[in-house]
Amino acid sequence: MKPVSVYRVDYVKKSKVRLGTVVERRRKERGGNLLGLLHLARITFASSPQEAFLTTLDWQEARLATGMGGLSLSPR
């Protein structure tokens, strides 16, 4: 179980405000771990659809928590 930080992005000030954490409980990568964590963070920390759009994860921390290491999500 590894914690992953959740942020709200402020595009006007070009900054991120830390809201809290969600916990990655899966021990293996199953294909949708990162999207599942993002969905859980948006349900937990956003009170409206507009706030859900601004809610994000620390992706580097999330990849390490899911066991993907430093792998890139984009195809080469």
Helices and strands as residue ranges (DSSP letters): E 2-10, E 15-24, H 33-45, H 49-54, E 55-57, H 59-66
